């Protein structure tokens, strides 16, 4: 990487100004349970004796209840349904009533996964490997990227990513190799045969298919593809107060995508909900405490406008849901033949400078060095460290890109730039320096090296 970039400066952490970052102790727990001392970094899904869902999700009772509903439905033969679209195996998960409650994306069914059921992607990878995949991403870590985007969203109080965590699920509708299915069937038949002759005895323990590890994202209702909404917007303009609300939601999408350096954000993988409510319904929503802390700024704009100018007509809620975050957290800026642009940069909303509302929400957080390192970088590192193929060096490179994105974002907001101007800024990497040749932590203040990227993709005009 050093051959492709120019070193800019070396920074010693001595104060609370960007891009310095401080290390503090963490009280949060990783999303996945730690591996045992005897088997470091072992993939948890490979052990059928482990519980069927992540035990650490009990810190979120509502999310844990959804996972339990999914398991009860699978036990009741209401199996997840594979989603036809996309380049990997992903599934709509339902409850006992048949209602979709989540989207599960197994790790081993990702585009590079061994059991990806999409034969077109297998053909693409086999016949044209040079044009397959994304050279700036670590293969088969899309499920971690999905969960990592949810962490960033929660920490920054953006509230646009449906809650996502890494869990384990097993279902007959998942894509398992034929030998596993035949083996399970043979064991069941042998047990049934022995049981008939020996009064219920069995030869094999009753085990089903092994659970798969993957990302589980809560399902959102009454949303439409952004592409559909934007086409409608071209024909029917929104009222001024609704336009402002949509702009605030759009800015949150920009903040999320830029920080995680999403390489796959097009108008088909973010959703919009346009909901008309009576004033009484809006008041009930506020009074029941269902709004998140991050919505206070958003509500402040819409509430004042509604109270002053539109008190006699129904209120409108516009929400954005940022889904499909599996192709983010690159370990380098795109520098090959594809640029992976942010497609929202061509929208009219991207030409408007960042509002004071979004600035007051994220700048105090992203300017806090303890927050950036402890709440963002450390949490992402803990999440990624639970993967079977965890490589600390690559994760540190991913975090270096993320730190650089944060640095650019804060500077652009302070300079009064727009999202369109933000994406035109040169890529920055903020590397953490260590004196340990084995890459371990060192005592004393941490040093960071700020680097500008000077290698750009072939089609940079995109």
Helices and strands as residue ranges (DSSP letters): G 2-4, E 5-12, G 44-46, G 55-59, H 61-75, E 81-82, E 91-94, E 100-106, G 107-109, H 119-127, G 129-131, H 142-155, E 164-169, H 178-197, E 212-218, E 224-225, H 226-235, H 240-260, E 270-277, H 279-287, G 293-295, H 296-309, E 315-322, G 343-346, G 348-351, H 356-366, H 369-370, I 371-377, H 378-384, H 392-414, H 419-422, E 428-433, E 447-453
